[in-house]
Amino acid sequence: MSRKRFDDLDCSLACALNEVGDWWSLLIIKQAMLGTRRFVDFQRNLGIAKNILVDRLSRLLENEVLVRFDAGEHGTRYEYRLTEKGRDLFTVIIALRQWNLRWNGNKDGMHLIDQNSGEPISEVAVQNAQGQKLSIRDVLFVDENGQPLEQAG
């Protein structure tokens, strides 16, 4: 069974989901953020089947979220690294993690600490231009002409 694609939807979120919107892809990206580079390490750390890992890595390479390069010392050995596009998913990964912590608790015992201050990182938040935190009730969704799409919240 193939994964649902959203190519025909005019929606920025649907476009993003086409590139990284399945759970394995997000877990691979998170693992890459932790420093995993080699296929066997992704497989071992995630417990993912080889065929699924091959498929997801191929998609992430095709969508330029990861880049693969030959790091072989004794023959060909590939490593996978996040591109700038992939590193830009950091906020998304942290926001999903913080949402889970709020609603489901800490499942992995991991804590995120600012390496300069040693303090826990702040909660990811949507802010206005002045840096004030906004909720969904504070945001108006408008089209390119400034017309409201629907009432939020």
SEFIGU-176206 format. One record per residue (C-alpha): x, y, z. Coordinates in steps of 0.02 Angstrom, whole numbers, padded with zeros to 5 digits, always signed. Layout:
N
XYZ/...
***
This chain:
153
+00000+00000+00000/+00076+00166-00052/+00076+00322+00052/-00053+00458+00016/+00019+00607-00078/-00050+00782-00076/+00016+00847-00242/-00153+00917-00297/-00188+01014-00137/-00142+01199-00138/-00082+01194+00041/+00089+01233+00114/+00067+01104+00251/+00019+00970+00125/+00175+01012+00024/+00285+00993+00180/+00198+00828+00222/+00241+00762+00048/+00425+00784+00091/+00438+00735+00274/+00264+00689+00331/+00277+00509+00383/+00337+00452+00553/+00490+00359+00491/+00555+00511+00397/+00537+00623+00550/+00622+00493+00659/+00765+00479+00534/+00783+00668+00534/+00784+00672+00724/+00913+00534+00728/+01021+00632+00605/+01007+00782+00720/+01076+00672+00859/+01227+00634+00750/+01184+00469+00667/+01266+00459+00496/+01277+00277+00437/+01139+00165+00369/+01174+00026+00495/+01166+00150+00639/+00998+00221+00581/+00933+00044+00567/+00998-00009+00738/+00945+00150+00830/+00770+00154+00756/+00734-00032+00736/+00676+00003+00559/+00668-00128+00421/+00801-00110+00285/+00676-00088+00143/+00583+00051+00235/+00746+00137+00281/+00806+00129+00100/+00640+00204+00041/+00639+00345+00169/+00822+00389+00145/+00793+00394-00044/+00647+00513-00021/+00743+00624+00099/+00889+00630-00025/+00772+00667-00171/+00690+00807-00072/+00862+00876-00023/+00831+00854+00164/+00983+00740+00175/+01140+00726+00071/+01239+00566+00048/+01426+00561+00026/+01559+00428+00014/+01654+00420+00178/+01732+00253+00135/+01899+00210+00209/+01895+00028+00155/+01788+00030+00000/+01626+00126-00023/+01539+00177+00136/+01404+00310+00131/+01356+00432+00266/+01200+00539+00272/+01200+00718+00334/+01066+00849+00352/+01065+00988+00224/+01019+01165+00272/+00841+01119+00223/+00850+00970+00341/+00924+01072+00484/+00780+01195+00464/+00665+01055+00526/+00743+01074+00699/+00603+01189+00756/+00471+01066+00691/+00552+00918+00781/+00568+01017+00943/+00389+01080+00931/+00322+00903+00907/+00429+00841+01052/+00369+00980+01166/+00188+00948+01117/+00212+00764+01164/+00293+00810+01330/+00144+00919+01372/+00011+00790+01326/+00097+00621+01348/+00248+00649+01461/+00432+00613+01435/+00446+00444+01349/+00634+00442+01318/+00713+00527+01468/+00798+00653+01352/+00813+00835+01403/+00863+00977+01288/+00990+01097+01360/+01066+01256+01287/+01249+01209+01272/+01307+01387+01311/+01205+01420+01468/+01169+01242+01526/+00987+01292+01547/+00837+01198+01475/+00778+01267+01308/+00622+01374+01302/+00457+01314+01235/+00437+01339+01048/+00306+01473+01020/+00226+01571+00880/+00264+01754+00908/+00212+01918+00833/+00338+02041+00760/+00368+02113+00935/+00408+01941+01008/+00245+01918+01103/+00178+01740+01112/+00022+01709+01007/-00110+01573+01021/-00221+01511+00880/-00354+01634+00939/-00234+01778+00906/-00199+01733+00724/-00306+01771+00573/-00281+01658+00422/-00294+01763+00264/-00269+01734+00077/-00145+01827-00032/-00269+01973-00043/-00286+01987+00145/-00460+01910+00147/-00499+01796+00296/-00504+01610+00253/-00602+01550+00405/-00618+01596+00587/-00484+01509+00691/-00509+01428+00861/
***
